[in-house]
Each structure stands twice: as structure tokens, then as C-alpha cells.
Amino acid sequence: MENTLAKNSNIVWEKSKFFINRAVIYFSFLLLPVWIQKSLEINIFVQSLMMLAYLMFMAGQWYLLGKEIDHRLKIYFRANSTIDRVLYRVVIGNATMMIIFNLMSFIPDSVIRHFFWGFFVVVGLFYSWPTRGKIIQESVTSQFTEYKYLDAFEKTVLFLTIAMFFASMPSFPFLSNLETFKLIVDPEEKMNGQLWSYLHMNFFPFRRFPHLMNLGWSMHFYFISFSIYLLAFYGILRFFISRRLSILGLFALVSTWSFSLFLKKDIYTCASTTFSVLWVWSILWCVKSSTYRAGLMYGLLCYAGVTLNYNNFFLFPVGLGLLYFYFLRENTEWYRNQFVKYTSLGMFLVLLTLITHIDLRFFEHAMSLHQFKSYLSVVIKRKAFYSLSFIGLFVFVLMLIKPKIKLLSNLTIDFKRMGELGILVGCVIVLGLIVDKDMTKSFGILWFVVFLSILPLEWIFQSISRLRSRRNFIYAIYILLCLLDSHFEGRIRMLYNFYQSPPDIVEFLNR
């Protein structure tokens, strides 16, 4: 693409090709709501595939919006991996889209559809209109170029992780009344009305079809929540662990039978218990990014978290205080003040969300210490791989109190950042025991159990770094260990039953 900058380059042809490619792809996806509405009589499996494509389209809009915000505000940051860059832009784009859609929800019903479709048409033309800068810019696919260089083992584990993730989709109930849906998803009314307004606008083309709206909201909670959850966990792993073991860590998390059992017990727990890992990742990323403008993302992320559960409000001041007084203490006071300044938008939105919430009941949904211990015991017993977490906890504590010990001399892990992770996890656990159990139950702290289980393997792999064949053998053994007790056939059976006979409200409540 360097030739496009030269005077003799065929810039007209390059611009035309860019516009045609972008416009055709964008508006083909924009027509998905029309096609999905025509699929009401088609098999639910086909409807699910089309709705998944719609969700991917919306996620792409969040990424592009986040990228545009980067460009307009001149936010330049350091990233630990390409996944960090993708996740950062998706998070900031999603929060911004939530603000836009909530403002749009105040428009009268008689004209709102013109604003909805007009918004996406204008945005599509903006993204598709060619300039020299856009032609030579990195594309979305360029963010994943490093995965071209995965070896056979890594590609296999990544494929198994994705397959397990799709096979673990729970049996969503189909309700004719969306108010009943809200009651089932959020019986304790922790979610703010802004979240429901956002989802209503996000799936606005299906407003006349409760069946499709129901399916779309359910798939949004599962696929979007868990995709962000897994990307955030991978981002945390990549701060400390090699790419190969980070991918194995994702597989170890998704392949546990607890993954499906948590969803079977509470289908929408994926929405309420996955925010804490994103909060931990965001703080580690804010430190790594080396730009005070990262405060914008932190503030908007916490705003999105508070709309999901008003008790997530406590994470915002705790994280901001840790960043200002401890994690960023080596930066100047001016730098830290600028960071706080950039969080002000998120701070305002968080306060607005709390003020507009109908019923705030803090400290009423905490988890007892006994419940927390029982939860950890059950999680570890269900998967043999997690027995390594005891060794990992010992290594983790050793890194914090005696990082210079000879036993750890082969490790190249950033011990300072490991200490920061320990502080953040400690804060999540304490808040879960005092404020809200959703921060630690189900998927809330499951990722940290997996992290501790992967830590001993990183120590082994770095100790035998010159013995590639032996490392491959050990890696293959642990892949098999994760796969053997994954109950993959049980997940396939539950998914098959869902598509054969989706549960109604009576069957769902009688589970």
C-alpha cells in the first residue's frame, strides 16, 4: 500500500476499491434485520446464526467507533498484545454507543426509526468514504495477524476453545412478554433502565417480533458478555504468561464443567458475574498504556459496569484511588491529575446512573466467607487441572514476598505487576464478601483459579526453554487433561435439545 502515497500511484482506483469493498460489506450486514425478520418460519438454528452475524456486525461498529475516538482525541497508547487494542476499542465504543442509543430513546416513537436507520447509514458512509489515510490505515483483520504464526498445538487449542464456547450456549427460554424476560434476568433489579433502553435500541429492528427480540437479548448476554470476559482474561494472562499458555488458559476456563453448570443454574449469570475481570484488566492496561487519556476508557467502562449492576459503583473509586496513589505513583502529579480529569465523563455518568436507579440497596447481596470457600472447593473438585492452583498459589505468594529467591530465578515475569494483580484480586474478593456476591460467584473469580493453575506451567516451560520437544509433550498432556473432563458430549446434547425443543416459561421455571 506504500505506492498509494506516491504521485504516480493510481489513487483513484485504490479509493474506488476501498469504497466498494467497505460499502458492500457494511450495507450487506445492515440488511441482516430485514433477512432475520423473514426467517420467522425458518428453523431456530438458522435464526441463531443470523442473529449471531448481527451481533458481530454491532461489535464491529463498537470497534470502529472506538478507533474513531482514538483518532479524534489523539489517543496513542502502548499495548501488551493486539487483543488489548481490540478489547480497549470495543469497550470504549460500546459505552459510547450506549450513550448515543440512550439519548436516541427520548425521540418520539413515530420518528425514532428514521433516526435509527439514518444513524447507521450516515456512519456506514463515513466509514466507507475513502481517504489516503484510511487506505493505508490498519484494518480490523490486521489486529489478528500475530495468530498467523501459531503452531499446530496452539491452533488446535484455539479451535477447541471456540468450539467449546459455542457448544456451551445454554437453553434460553422464549417469552412473549419482554417485561417477564427482564424479571427473569434481573429479579433483584440491579440493572439500570439505561441498559434496557440500550438493548431495546440495539435490537430496534426486531421490536415487533418479541420472539426475535428475546433471542437477540439472550444471545447478546451470552456471546457479548463472554467474548469480552474471555478477551479480558487473555489480556491479563498475556501480561505475565506466554501466548501458548495463555491460549491454554482460555481452554482450561471454557472446558470446565462448571462453565455449563453455572449457566444451567442461572442462565444469565454470564451478564452479572463477568465484569470484575474486565475491571482488573482495565487497570493493568491503564498502567501499561502510558497515557493519561486512558482515563477516558476507565471511566466509560465503569459507567457500563454500573448500568449492569449498581453495586459495581464501588469498583470505580477503589480502582481510581489505587491508580492515583499507588499504580501510577512513579508518574508526575500533573499526569495523575490529567488521568482523573479524563475519567470525569465516566464519573458524571456513574453518578447519573445511581441517581436515576429506582431502588438502591447496598450491602444486601454479599457472599459469606463460608459460601466463598464452598464455591472454591466445588470449582476445583470439578476439574482435575485446577488442582495445580494450590501450587500456583504457593508460587504466587512466593513471588510477592520473596521475588529474588533462587527458585524463581528462571522466571522472567514482571513481579511488580504481579503484586498489582494480587492487590486487585484482593479488592474484588473483599468487595464480593462485603458488597455483592456477583463479583466473586460463578465466573467472578473462576478466571483467577485458572490463572493460578497456569502459573506452575509457565515456571516449568521457562525452566526447560531449550527443550522444545519436551515442552510440546507436556503441553499435549495438559490439553488432554482439559479435554477429558470437559463433558463436551453433554454440552452438545444440551445444545441439540435446545434447537429441537426450546424451553417455554413453564419448563424453564421448573428446572
ChimeraX attribute file (.defattr): number of C-alpha atoms within 10 A of each C-alpha:
attribute: neighborCount
match mode: 1-to-1
recipient: residues
	/A:1	10
	/A:2	8
	/A:3	11
	/A:4	18
	/A:5	14
	/A:6	10
	/A:7	8
	/A:8	8
	/A:9	13
	/A:10	12
	/A:11	17
	/A:12	11
	/A:13	11
	/A:14	16
	/A:15	19
	/A:16	13
	/A:17	14
	/A:18	17
	/A:19	19
	/A:20	14
	/A:21	12
	/A:22	18
	/A:23	18
	/A:24	12
	/A:25	13
	/A:26	21
	/A:27	14
	/A:28	10
	/A:29	18
	/A:30	18
	/A:31	11
	/A:32	17
	/A:33	18
	/A:34	12
	/A:35	13
	/A:36	20
	/A:37	15
	/A:38	11
	/A:39	15
	/A:40	14
	/A:41	8
	/A:42	10
	/A:43	11
	/A:44	18
	/A:45	13
	/A:46	14
	/A:47	21
	/A:48	17
	/A:49	12
	/A:50	19
	/A:51	23
	/A:52	17
	/A:53	14
	/A:54	20
	/A:55	19
	/A:56	15
	/A:57	16
	/A:58	18
	/A:59	17
	/A:60	18
	/A:61	21
	/A:62	22
	/A:63	23
	/A:64	20
	/A:65	21
	/A:66	25
	/A:67	20
	/A:68	15
	/A:69	16
	/A:70	16
	/A:71	11
	/A:72	9
	/A:73	9
	/A:74	10
	/A:75	14
	/A:76	14
	/A:77	17
	/A:78	14
	/A:79	17
	/A:80	15
	/A:81	16
	/A:82	16
	/A:83	17
	/A:84	23
	/A:85	19
	/A:86	19
	/A:87	22
	/A:88	24
	/A:89	23
	/A:90	22
	/A:91	23
	/A:92	25
	/A:93	26
	/A:94	23
	/A:95	23
	/A:96	20
	/A:97	19
	/A:98	23
	/A:99	18
	/A:100	13
	/A:101	20
	/A:102	20
	/A:103	13
	/A:104	17
	/A:105	16
	/A:106	10
	/A:107	12
	/A:108	9
	/A:109	9
	/A:110	7
	/A:111	9
	/A:112	16
	/A:113	16
	/A:114	10
	/A:115	12
	/A:116	17
	/A:117	14
	/A:118	12
	/A:119	11
	/A:120	15
	/A:121	15
	/A:122	11
	/A:123	16
	/A:124	18
	/A:125	15
	/A:126	11
	/A:127	18
	/A:128	20
	/A:129	17
	/A:130	19
	/A:131	14
	/A:132	12
	/A:133	10
	/A:134	14
	/A:135	20
	/A:136	13
	/A:137	11
	/A:138	10
	/A:139	11
	/A:140	13
	/A:141	7
	/A:142	10
	/A:143	15
	/A:144	13
	/A:145	10
	/A:146	10
	/A:147	13
	/A:148	8
	/A:149	9
	/A:150	13
	/A:151	10
	/A:152	9
	/A:153	15
	/A:154	19
	/A:155	16
	/A:156	13
	/A:157	21
	/A:158	19
	/A:159	13
	/A:160	19
	/A:161	21
	/A:162	14
	/A:163	13
	/A:164	21
	/A:165	22
	/A:166	15
	/A:167	19
	/A:168	25
	/A:169	21
	/A:170	22
	/A:171	20
	/A:172	20
	/A:173	21
	/A:174	20
	/A:175	17
	/A:176	16
	/A:177	11
	/A:178	15
	/A:179	10
	/A:180	13
	/A:181	18
	/A:182	13
	/A:183	11
	/A:184	17
	/A:185	20
	/A:186	18
	/A:187	11
	/A:188	12
	/A:189	19
	/A:190	21
	/A:191	21
	/A:192	21
	/A:193	17
	/A:194	21
	/A:195	20
	/A:196	16
	/A:197	18
	/A:198	20
	/A:199	18
	/A:200	18
	/A:201	21
	/A:202	20
	/A:203	20
	/A:204	17
	/A:205	19
	/A:206	19
	/A:207	13
	/A:208	10
	/A:209	12
	/A:210	15
	/A:211	16
	/A:212	25
	/A:213	24
	/A:214	22
	/A:215	18
	/A:216	23
	/A:217	18
	/A:218	22
	/A:219	19
	/A:220	19
	/A:221	18
	/A:222	23
	/A:223	19
	/A:224	17
	/A:225	19
	/A:226	19
	/A:227	14
	/A:228	18
	/A:229	25
	/A:230	21
	/A:231	19
	/A:232	26
	/A:233	23
	/A:234	25
	/A:235	26
	/A:236	25
	/A:237	24
	/A:238	19
	/A:239	21
	/A:240	18
	/A:241	24
	/A:242	14
	/A:243	17
	/A:244	18
	/A:245	20
	/A:246	23
	/A:247	20
	/A:248	24
	/A:249	27
	/A:250	23
	/A:251	25
	/A:252	26
	/A:253	27
	/A:254	24
	/A:255	24
	/A:256	26
	/A:257	19
	/A:258	21
	/A:259	20
	/A:260	24
	/A:261	15
	/A:262	17
	/A:263	19
	/A:264	18
	/A:265	11
	/A:266	14
	/A:267	21
	/A:268	20
	/A:269	22
	/A:270	22
	/A:271	23
	/A:272	25
	/A:273	23
	/A:274	27
	/A:275	27
	/A:276	26
	/A:277	27
	/A:278	22
	/A:279	22
	/A:280	22
	/A:281	24
	/A:282	26
	/A:283	22
	/A:284	19
	/A:285	23
	/A:286	24
	/A:287	16
	/A:288	16
	/A:289	18
	/A:290	16
	/A:291	17
	/A:292	24
	/A:293	23
	/A:294	25
	/A:295	25
	/A:296	21
	/A:297	24
	/A:298	28
	/A:299	27
	/A:300	27
	/A:301	26
	/A:302	28
	/A:303	29
	/A:304	27
	/A:305	26
	/A:306	26
	/A:307	24
	/A:308	23
	/A:309	24
	/A:310	24
	/A:311	26
	/A:312	25
	/A:313	19
	/A:314	16
	/A:315	21
	/A:316	21
	/A:317	12
	/A:318	14
	/A:319	19
	/A:320	19
	/A:321	13
	/A:322	16
	/A:323	20
	/A:324	18
	/A:325	12
	/A:326	11
	/A:327	19
	/A:328	18
	/A:329	13
	/A:330	11
	/A:331	12
	/A:332	10
	/A:333	13
	/A:334	10
	/A:335	18
	/A:336	20
	/A:337	13
	/A:338	17
	/A:339	24
	/A:340	23
	/A:341	16
	/A:342	20
	/A:343	24
	/A:344	17
	/A:345	16
	/A:346	22
	/A:347	22
	/A:348	13
	/A:349	19
	/A:350	24
	/A:351	14
	/A:352	12
	/A:353	20
	/A:354	18
	/A:355	11
	/A:356	12
	/A:357	17
	/A:358	12
	/A:359	13
	/A:360	14
	/A:361	13
	/A:362	13
	/A:363	15
	/A:364	12
	/A:365	16
	/A:366	18
	/A:367	22
	/A:368	13
	/A:369	14
	/A:370	8
	/A:371	13
	/A:372	17
	/A:373	10
	/A:374	11
	/A:375	16
	/A:376	16
	/A:377	11
	/A:378	11
	/A:379	19
	/A:380	20
	/A:381	12
	/A:382	15
	/A:383	20
	/A:384	14
	/A:385	20
	/A:386	23
	/A:387	17
	/A:388	19
	/A:389	21
	/A:390	15
	/A:391	15
	/A:392	23
	/A:393	17
	/A:394	13
	/A:395	19
	/A:396	21
	/A:397	14
	/A:398	15
	/A:399	20
	/A:400	16
	/A:401	11
	/A:402	13
	/A:403	19
	/A:404	12
	/A:405	10
	/A:406	9
	/A:407	12
	/A:408	16
	/A:409	11
	/A:410	14
	/A:411	17
	/A:412	12
	/A:413	17
	/A:414	13
	/A:415	18
	/A:416	13
	/A:417	17
	/A:418	17
	/A:419	16
	/A:420	18
	/A:421	19
	/A:422	15
	/A:423	14
	/A:424	23
	/A:425	18
	/A:426	12
	/A:427	16
	/A:428	26
	/A:429	23
	/A:430	18
	/A:431	23
	/A:432	26
	/A:433	21
	/A:434	17
	/A:435	21
	/A:436	24
	/A:437	26
	/A:438	26
	/A:439	28
	/A:440	26
	/A:441	22
	/A:442	25
	/A:443	26
	/A:444	23
	/A:445	23
	/A:446	21
	/A:447	25
	/A:448	19
	/A:449	20
	/A:450	26
	/A:451	27
	/A:452	22
	/A:453	22
	/A:454	24
	/A:455	23
	/A:456	20
	/A:457	19
	/A:458	20
	/A:459	21
	/A:460	14
	/A:461	21
	/A:462	17
	/A:463	14
	/A:464	12
	/A:465	12
	/A:466	10
	/A:467	11
	/A:468	10
	/A:469	9
	/A:470	13
	/A:471	17
	/A:472	12
	/A:473	11
	/A:474	13
	/A:475	19
	/A:476	14
	/A:477	12
	/A:478	15
	/A:479	19
	/A:480	11
	/A:481	15
	/A:482	22
	/A:483	18
	/A:484	14
	/A:485	15
	/A:486	24
	/A:487	14
	/A:488	18
	/A:489	10
	/A:490	14
	/A:491	21
	/A:492	16
	/A:493	12
	/A:494	18
	/A:495	18
	/A:496	15
	/A:497	13
	/A:498	18
	/A:499	15
	/A:500	12
	/A:501	10
	/A:502	17
	/A:503	17
	/A:504	13
	/A:505	16
	/A:506	9
	/A:507	10
	/A:508	13
	/A:509	10
	/A:510	6
	/A:511	7
